[in-house]
Amino acid sequence: MKKVFYLNTCDTCRKILAQFDLSDWELREIKKGPITEDELREMHEKTKSYEALFSRKSTQIKLRGLDVKSLTEKDFKELLLDHYTFLKRPVFLTDKEIFVGNDKTNVAALQAFFGVN
């Protein structure tokens, strides 16, 4: 299994995806096809944390008046399943590994995984 979860309207996601040959990957645009509970479970098995998958930049945080510091793992899980913008993007998921988000460390790890400099 090789899947990429991304948002097509996100310039950063598109820029990251453009660096790699994803011809044998399943591409999932999360606005059109939100993540399922099973997919979220697979991600959680690799990260051991729903919070690690949670985007603190989601516009829904302010709209809903959420206090992120007070959220529990259960809250993070429910929010991730409730609205696509709560997922930190992009997420590259394989049977053995997961790469979450667009920070420099993650992008460098992705480049090493794909053998791209």
N, C-alpha and C positions, 0 to 999 in steps of 0.2 A: 504494500500500500504506500502510495506517495501522493499526498494531497497538499494543496496550497489554498489557504483561506485568505482572501484579500477583499478590498473594497475598490471597485473600478473608478470611483470618483476621487480616490486618494492618489495624488501625484507621487507621494513617497512610495506607496505600494507599487505603482506602475514602474517607477524608476528601478526599484529593487528587482522586480520580476523580470525586467528587460535584460538584466545582467546574465541570466541563466537560460540554459536549454531546458525547457519544461515540457517538451513534446511527449514525454511518457509520464507526466504528472496529471492528476485530476485537479483542475482549476475550479475553485468554488468562490464565486462572487457572493459574499455573505449578505448583501442586501436582497438579492434575488433568491438565494437559497440559504437561509439561516442555518447555523450549526444545529445539529441534533443533540439530544441528550447523550446518545452513544458516542458521538464524535467528541463532545465535551469530556466524557468519561475517559476516552483514549488520551486526550490532551492532559487531563489531570493525572493519569497514571504516570506520565513522563515528567511532569513538572512538580507533582506532589502538592500543588497549590492552585486554587482557583484565583487567588489574588494575583499570582504571577501572570495569569492570562488576562487580567482586567486592565483596561485602558483608563488611566486617571485623566486622560484628555477628552473623554467623551462629553459631548455637549449635554447629554442626558443627566449628568451629575448635577449641574446647576439647575436645569429645568425641573428636576424632581426634588431639589433641595436636599440632596444626599450628603451626609457627613461620612466621607470615605473612611476616616479613622475609626469610626464606630462599627463598621461593617464586619460581619463574621464570614467565615468560609461559606456557610450556607447562603448568606446574602449575596456574596460574589457569584456563586453558582446560579442562583435564581436570576440575577441581573444579566449574566452572560446569556442565559437562555431566553430572556425576555426581549432584549434589544441588541441588534447587531453592532451598534457603535460601542458597546462595552467590551468587545473583544479587541485586545491589543493586536495590531496588524503590522505586517502579514504574519501568518503562522504557516510554517513548513512542517509537515508531519509525515514521518516515515514509520515503519514498523519498530525501529530502534531509537529514533531521535526526534527531537522537536526543536524548532527554532522559532522564538516568539518575539515579535516587535521589530522596530527599525533602528534601535540604538547601534552605535558603531561596533560594539563588541559582537552583537548578534549578526550583523551584516558581514563582519570579518569571518566569523565562524561559518556562515553560509558560503562565502567565497571559498574558504578552505574545503568545505564539504563538496562543492561543485568543481574544485580545482581551477578556480578563476582568481586572477589577481586584480 
